[in-house]
């Protein structure tokens, strides 16, 4: 798959900047995403940065090494912390070649086993993923004709108690179409078992540009993504939101 996007897309830097629109539900915590592709020598890298308003919660500053899933050699880094505005930040920079060696099965789902956000419009096998930490992963996919998608899903052990009452995996994702070419998707994925609940963010660059029909389809997928939250009762949803209003440190797993 990645041979398709090395040229011409990976031959030059592609930058896309997403800024949340006021009035959108996702704006409660999803503030920005930036995805760009860069070259260092013979290597092409995908870089993602995102910012969240996590209320009184703070992210534990940390930088972790991303390892090639086959060779276990270093292929990049992922880092977490805060920006000058006090927002939580998540970023990664990884060699594209690492995704060629990744397990395709990881890219078909979120860590809770649930599907990727429908708003992304990706099919099984469109994305590959490589694991980081204990139960988190980085995603990448695309081609030179339609779109490029990058994302990260991060497990948060502190959320386990908040979703202990749900009976099945559930996702709550908001989609923000920023321009005709840019979409941001962010939200919470949850499961009734330990270590399968966390937050995820994706940035997608649509090469051909979105048309009116595309926006209609995007709204339908957005509705489906939000409908999945029906698996969470109102009490669970309140507990999740309350988690980010508390003054504590968030650590990823």
Backbone torsions as a table, in degrees:
resi	resn	phi	psi	omega
1	UNK	NA	-39.4	-172.5
2	UNK	-77.3	-15.2	173.5
3	UNK	-63.2	-26.8	-179.5
4	UNK	-68.2	-33.4	-171.9
5	UNK	-103.8	-2.9	177.8
6	UNK	-64.6	-36.4	177.6
7	UNK	-133.3	132.4	1.6
8	UNK	-91.6	-5.5	-170.2
9	UNK	-63.2	-44.0	-176.6
10	UNK	-82.5	1.1	-179.4
11	UNK	-79.3	-17.1	-178.7
12	UNK	-140.7	164.8	179.3
13	UNK	-73.4	129.3	176.1
14	UNK	-115.6	118.8	-178.6
15	UNK	-116.1	136.7	173.6
16	UNK	-136.5	131.1	-177.9
17	UNK	-117.7	128.8	-178.6
18	UNK	-115.9	131.7	176.9
19	UNK	-128.6	126.1	-173.8
20	UNK	-61.3	143.1	180.0
21	UNK	-88.3	138.9	178.4
22	UNK	-66.2	144.4	178.7
23	UNK	92.5	-13.8	178.9
24	UNK	-81.9	142.6	-178.9
25	UNK	-56.3	-37.0	-177.4
26	UNK	-66.5	-19.3	-177.1
27	UNK	-66.2	-8.9	176.0
28	UNK	-59.8	-31.8	179.6
29	UNK	-142.6	-21.2	-176.6
30	UNK	-90.2	113.4	-173.4
31	UNK	-105.9	-44.1	-177.0
32	UNK	-162.2	155.3	172.1
33	UNK	-141.1	140.1	173.9
34	UNK	-132.8	128.7	176.8
35	UNK	-124.0	132.3	174.1
36	UNK	-146.1	153.9	177.2
37	UNK	-110.4	135.4	-178.1
38	UNK	-137.3	164.6	178.1
39	UNK	-121.1	139.9	173.6
40	UNK	-132.4	104.3	-174.3
41	UNK	65.2	-124.6	179.6
42	UNK	-90.7	-1.8	-175.1
43	UNK	-99.5	143.4	172.1
44	UNK	-107.3	136.2	-176.0
45	UNK	-120.5	145.6	169.2
46	UNK	-107.4	131.9	-176.3
47	UNK	-124.2	131.1	178.4
48	UNK	-130.6	134.7	171.4
49	UNK	-131.8	145.3	179.3
50	UNK	-145.3	156.4	179.5
51	UNK	-130.7	139.6	-178.9
52	UNK	-130.2	145.3	169.4
53	UNK	-98.2	103.0	-175.3
54	UNK	-98.7	26.4	177.8
55	UNK	65.5	-130.6	180.0
56	UNK	-83.7	-11.3	179.8
57	UNK	-73.1	155.8	178.5
58	UNK	-131.0	151.5	176.6
59	UNK	-88.5	138.4	174.4
60	UNK	-70.4	115.4	179.8
61	UNK	-60.2	130.6	-177.3
62	UNK	-163.8	145.9	172.3
63	UNK	-127.6	127.5	-178.5
64	UNK	-120.5	149.6	177.9
65	UNK	-84.2	132.2	176.5
66	UNK	-92.2	129.2	-175.8
67	UNK	-109.6	142.8	172.1
68	UNK	-60.3	128.2	-174.7
69	UNK	-65.6	-18.6	179.6
70	UNK	-99.4	-47.3	-174.8
71	UNK	-92.1	-16.7	-176.5
72	UNK	63.7	19.8	175.8
73	UNK	-88.7	150.9	-178.6
74	UNK	-64.6	132.8	179.2
75	UNK	-130.5	7.3	178.9
76	UNK	162.5	-170.8	179.6
77	UNK	-140.2	155.2	170.6
78	UNK	-128.0	138.3	-176.4
79	UNK	-136.7	152.1	-177.5
80	UNK	-136.4	145.6	179.4
81	UNK	174.6	-144.1	-179.6
82	UNK	-136.2	150.8	176.0
83	UNK	-95.6	-175.4	-175.8
84	UNK	-65.4	-20.5	179.6
85	UNK	-88.8	1.1	-179.9
86	UNK	83.0	8.4	177.3
87	UNK	-83.5	147.8	174.6
88	UNK	-70.4	142.3	-179.5
89	UNK	-126.4	143.7	176.0
90	UNK	-130.7	133.8	-178.2
91	UNK	-148.9	152.2	169.8
92	UNK	-147.9	155.1	175.8
93	UNK	-140.1	116.1	-172.1
94	UNK	-138.9	143.1	174.6
95	UNK	-64.3	134.6	179.0
96	UNK	-62.8	-32.6	-178.4
97	UNK	-59.8	-25.4	-179.6
98	UNK	-65.3	-30.2	-178.3
99	UNK	-74.0	-21.7	176.8
100	UNK	-65.5	-32.1	-179.1
101	UNK	-89.7	-3.9	-173.3
102	UNK	-74.9	161.4	177.0
103	UNK	-78.3	119.6	-178.1
104	UNK	-63.2	-27.0	-178.4
105	UNK	-66.1	-31.2	177.9
106	UNK	-64.3	-32.7	-176.0
107	UNK	-76.8	-9.2	-177.0
108	UNK	-84.8	-9.2	-173.7
109	UNK	-153.7	169.8	171.7
110	UNK	-83.4	167.0	-179.3
111	UNK	-59.9	-19.5	177.7
112	UNK	-85.1	3.9	-179.0
113	UNK	86.8	-9.0	179.5
114	UNK	-77.9	165.5	-178.4
115	UNK	-70.6	158.2	172.1
116	UNK	-63.9	157.7	180.0
117	UNK	-53.6	128.7	-179.5
118	UNK	-61.9	-26.4	-179.1
119	UNK	-59.0	-24.7	180.0
120	UNK	-69.9	-24.5	179.9
121	UNK	67.6	30.1	179.8
122	UNK	-101.5	149.9	178.5
123	UNK	-100.3	161.6	176.0
124	UNK	-53.9	131.4	-178.8
125	UNK	92.0	-9.1	178.9
126	UNK	-68.7	-33.1	-178.3
127	UNK	-116.2	146.4	167.8
128	UNK	-115.0	161.9	-175.8
129	UNK	-143.3	151.5	174.1
130	UNK	-123.9	140.5	-176.6
131	UNK	-76.5	147.2	169.9
132	UNK	-135.7	159.6	-177.4
133	UNK	51.0	-144.5	-176.3
134	UNK	-92.9	-44.4	-175.6
135	UNK	-141.9	47.2	178.8
136	UNK	-131.3	164.2	-178.8
137	UNK	-157.5	157.5	177.5
138	UNK	-111.5	139.3	-176.7
139	UNK	-117.6	148.6	173.1
140	UNK	-154.6	142.1	176.0
141	UNK	-170.6	169.9	177.5
142	UNK	143.6	-175.6	177.2
143	UNK	-153.4	177.4	-173.2
144	UNK	-82.9	-2.8	-174.0
145	UNK	-111.7	-26.3	-172.1
146	UNK	-121.9	-64.3	-172.7
147	UNK	-157.0	160.3	173.1
148	UNK	-126.3	131.5	-177.6
149	UNK	-126.0	133.4	174.0
150	UNK	-133.5	147.1	-179.7
151	UNK	-164.0	172.1	179.0
152	UNK	-147.3	136.0	175.4
153	UNK	-118.2	128.9	-172.8
154	UNK	-126.8	119.6	178.0
155	UNK	-72.1	138.4	178.2
156	UNK	-122.6	104.5	-176.5
157	UNK	-60.0	-28.8	-178.9
158	UNK	-67.0	-15.4	-179.8
159	UNK	-85.5	-11.3	-176.2
160	UNK	-55.7	-44.7	-176.9
161	UNK	-67.6	-27.4	-178.1
162	UNK	-70.6	-26.5	-174.9
163	UNK	-112.1	16.9	-175.4
164	UNK	-64.9	-19.4	-176.7
165	UNK	-92.0	-5.9	179.9
166	UNK	-76.8	153.5	-174.9
167	UNK	-100.8	-11.9	-177.5
168	UNK	-153.9	159.4	176.2
169	UNK	-54.7	142.3	-179.2
170	UNK	-145.6	143.1	178.7
171	UNK	-122.4	145.5	177.0
172	UNK	-132.3	96.8	-175.8
173	UNK	-120.5	139.7	175.3
174	UNK	-109.8	140.9	179.1
175	UNK	-114.9	135.2	178.1
176	UNK	-124.5	110.1	173.2
177	UNK	-79.8	109.7	-173.2
178	UNK	-81.6	-43.4	176.6
179	UNK	-145.8	-173.2	178.7
180	UNK	-65.6	-17.3	-176.5
181	UNK	-115.1	-7.3	-171.1
182	UNK	-126.6	135.9	175.7
183	UNK	-133.5	139.7	171.4
184	UNK	-119.1	138.4	179.3
185	UNK	-130.4	128.5	179.4
186	UNK	-149.9	152.7	177.8
187	UNK	170.3	-158.1	-174.9
188	UNK	-119.9	136.4	170.2
189	UNK	-115.4	144.2	-173.6
190	UNK	-143.1	158.5	178.2
191	UNK	-152.2	154.1	-178.5
192	UNK	-76.1	-4.5	179.0
193	UNK	-105.4	160.4	-175.9
194	UNK	-67.7	149.8	171.2
195	UNK	70.1	21.0	178.9
196	UNK	-128.9	31.4	178.3
197	UNK	-128.9	138.2	-179.6
198	UNK	-177.4	-163.0	178.4
199	UNK	-118.8	154.3	179.2
200	UNK	-142.8	150.5	177.2
201	UNK	-141.2	139.3	178.4
202	UNK	-131.0	144.9	170.8
203	UNK	-120.7	135.6	-177.0
204	UNK	-132.5	128.0	176.7
205	UNK	-105.0	118.5	-179.3
206	UNK	-96.2	109.5	-170.0
207	UNK	-64.2	-43.6	-175.7
208	UNK	-80.1	-14.0	-178.0
209	UNK	89.7	147.9	-178.3
210	UNK	-88.8	140.3	175.9
211	UNK	-109.9	177.2	-178.3
212	UNK	-57.2	-40.5	179.7
213	UNK	-65.1	-34.4	178.7
214	UNK	-65.6	-40.9	-179.8
215	UNK	-65.6	-38.0	177.1
216	UNK	-62.0	-45.1	179.1
217	UNK	-64.8	-39.2	178.9
218	UNK	-61.4	-41.9	178.9
219	UNK	-64.7	-36.5	177.6
220	UNK	-65.9	-42.2	178.9
221	UNK	-67.3	-37.7	177.0
222	UNK	-59.3	-43.7	178.9
223	UNK	-60.5	-40.9	179.3
224	UNK	-66.2	-40.1	178.6
225	UNK	-61.5	-40.7	-178.8
226	UNK	-74.5	-30.7	-179.4
227	UNK	-64.6	-27.1	-179.8
228	UNK	-63.1	-21.6	179.6
229	UNK	-67.2	-10.0	177.7
230	UNK	-61.4	-20.6	176.8
231	UNK	-71.7	-11.0	176.3
232	UNK	-104.7	127.9	175.8
233	UNK	-74.1	166.2	-175.6
234	UNK	-58.7	-36.0	-179.5
235	UNK	-63.9	-41.8	179.5
236	UNK	-65.2	-42.9	179.3
237	UNK	-61.8	-40.0	178.4
238	UNK	-64.4	-39.2	179.9
239	UNK	-65.2	-37.5	178.0
240	UNK	-64.2	-48.0	-179.2
241	UNK	-65.6	-36.1	180.0
242	UNK	-65.2	-30.7	-179.8
243	UNK	-57.6	-40.3	-177.1
244	UNK	-83.4	-6.5	176.7
245	UNK	-93.2	-9.3	-177.3
246	UNK	-85.7	156.9	-178.8
247	UNK	-90.5	83.7	178.9
248	UNK	-147.1	171.5	-176.2
249	UNK	-99.4	128.9	177.8
250	UNK	-91.4	128.5	175.2
251	UNK	-119.3	140.3	178.7
252	UNK	-94.7	158.8	-179.9
253	UNK	-124.4	NA	NA
